[in-house]
Amino acid sequence: MAKLATRHILALIVIALLTQIPGLAVAEINGPARVIDGDTIAIAGAKIRLYGIDAPESAQVCQADGKSYQCGTSATLALTGRIGGRSVSCEERDRDRYGRIVAVCHAGGEDLNGWLVSEGLAIAYRHYSTDYVAQEQVAREAGRGLWRGEFVEPWQWRKGKRMAGEKAVDAAPGACRIKGNISRKGTRIYHLPNGRYYSATKIDRSKGERWFCSEQEATDAGWRRSSQ
């Protein structure tokens, strides 16, 4: 009996320890959400990457009806509008290499991950999950969103693949003057107008570089501030 009791206690201790290991414990986060981009939100300061889907990058350009358009921006605005003022609930599935929570998120009982894919605003991220392949097929057959024309898969776009004719843009959009640069080693660094290297830094959108309107926006997107 003593041995059985000891084993039971040890099992309870192991379970308790396992629930403290990131990625094994299932956490739920609730509250007002701020949309960072088409597949990333923030709740109470925690960055959350939507599980099983991939939306165009903020600077990404796609084509539809013979014209180019900012598909990354379209996804961001659509997600912002869909959430509206509703509280969002997210169930953690994993953590990515940037330390972000990867989760399935709902607003008013609606699966936001699935909604984005079914509307053609994002595609199923098959490398990590096949949960949203059916929604992608629906969007493809209906010609919604990205499926109205041509686009580069977001994961390929991040590797440098571009559509024919996609050009870099090096002009600051309005008051958004913070430069988000990507170094040769792939490090994402942003430069403020009064920074030492600001004038020498050029923005090439074809490489994934971009402009930011605030430091908060830059850090949320994964950039760090230049030390000089």
N, C-alpha and C positions, 0 to 999 in steps of 0.2 A: 504493500500500500504506500509505503514511504517513497519507493521509487516512482510509482505512478504519479503521486502528488508532485514530486520534484520535476518530472517530465512536463506535467501540466503547467507548472509555474514557468519553466524554461520556455515553453511554447508561447505563453502569453507575453513573456519578455521579448522574444524574437518578433512577434507580431507588432508589438508596440514600437520597437526599433525600426522595423520596416516602414511603418507609416510615417516616420520622420524623414525618410530618404526622398529627396526631390524626384518627382517623376513617378513614384509609386503611390504616393498619397493622392487621393482625388479631392481637390479643393473646389469650392464653389465661391465665386465672387459676384456680388450683386451691387447695383447702384447706377447712377447716371453715367453715361459713357461719352467720351470724347473721341471722335473719329480721327485717326492719324492718316490712314490711307485706305485703299479699297479692301484690305484684308487685315488691318491692324487697328485696334481701339485701345483706349486707356480707361480704367476704372479705378478711382481712388489712388491714382499715381502708378498703378500696375499696368505695364504694357502687355497686351494680349494679342497674339497672332491667331487668326481664325484657322481652326484645324481642318485639314483635308482639302483646302482650296488654295488657289493662287490667283490673285488679281493683278492686272497690269500695274507696273511701277508708276510712280507719280509723274515722271518725265516721259513716259512711254507714249508713242504715237501709233495709232492704228488707222486703217482705211475702211470707209464704207461709202457706197454710192459714188465711187470715184473720187472721193475727197478724204484728206487726212483730218484726224481729230484727236484730241487729247483723251485717249481712252482711260488712262490712269486717273485723271481728274474726274472723268465721268463716273467711274466706279466710286470714288471717294464721296462725291456729291450725292450720288444715289443712296449710298449707305447712310449718310448723314440724314437725308430726308426720310428714309425708311424708319430709322430709330426715332426721329423726332424728339419729343421730350420724354419718351418712355424709359423706364428703368430696364437695364439689361442684366441678364443672369448668365454667367459663363461657368461651364464645368471643365476643369482642367483635364487634359489628356496627356500632356507632355511638357517638356521645356526645350527650347531650341538652343542653338549654339551661342546666341546673344543673351541667353538668360531669360528670354521672354516666356510667359506662360502661353502654351498652345491649347486652345479650348474650343468647344462647341458653345456658341452663344445664342441666347433666345431673347426676344423682346415681345411681350404680350403673348407668349407661348409659341411664337414663330421662330423656326430655326433660321437665323440670319445667314449662316454659312450656306445652307441649302438654297435660300432665296437668291443670294448673289449669283450662284451658279445657274439656277433655273431661269434667271433673267439675262443670262449671257454676259454678266458684268465680271465674272470670274470663271475659272475652269477648274475641273477636278484635279487635285494634286496627286496623281496616281503613284508617284514615287513614295508617298507616305500613307496614302489611304485610297480606297476605292468606294468610300461611303457616298460620294456625290456624283458618281459616274452616270447614274440614271437621270439625275437632274440636268447634267450636261447634255445628254442625248436629247432631252426634251427641248432645251434651248437651241441646240444645233438644228433640229428638224423644223423648229418654228422660225429660225433665222433671227433670233433675238440678240441684241447687244453685239458682242464681238463677232458673232456668227453672221452678221449682216455683210461682212466684208472680209478683209485680210488682216492678220495680226501675227506677231511673233509670240510664242508661248513665253510668259513672264520669266520662267527659269532660264530660258535660252537668251532672253533679252538681257538678263543680269550677267550672262557670260559674254556679252558683247555682240550677239547676233542682231542685225537690224534689217528693216524692210528696205527694199530698193527705193532710193530717193529720200530716205529719212535724213534730215540734216540737223547739224548741231546748232544750238541757239546760244549766243553769248551776250544777250542783252538782259539787264535786270528788269523783271516785270513789276512796274510801278514802284512801290515803296519797299519791295522785298529785295534788300541789298546784301544779305548775308550769303557768302559764297560757300557752297558745299563741294569741296574738292575731294577727289579720290587719288591717292598716291600710287606709285608704281607697285607698291607692295599690297595694294588693296585697302589701305587704311583710309577711313572716311573722316576728314577733318574740315571743320567750317572756320571761315575767316570773317572777322568783323571789319567794317570800313576803316577803323583806326588801327588795324593790325599791321604788323611789319611786312607781311607778304601779300597783303590784300591786292595791291595794284598789279603785282606780278602774277597773281593767280587768275587763270582763264577758265571759264566754265564750258565744258563740252558735254552737252546733253546726250550725245551718242554713246558716251562712256558711262552714263548713269549719274553724272554730276548734275547739280541743281542749285537753284536759288531758294533761300528761306526768308520768311517774313519776320521770324523771331528766333531767339536762341532756344526757346522751349520746343518749337517746331523742329529745329535741327537735332536736338538731343533725342526727341521722341522718335525721329526717323533713323537713329543709330549713328549720327555723326558726333564727334567730340570736338571741343574748342581747341583752336591752335594755341600752343604755349607762348607764341610771340605775336 
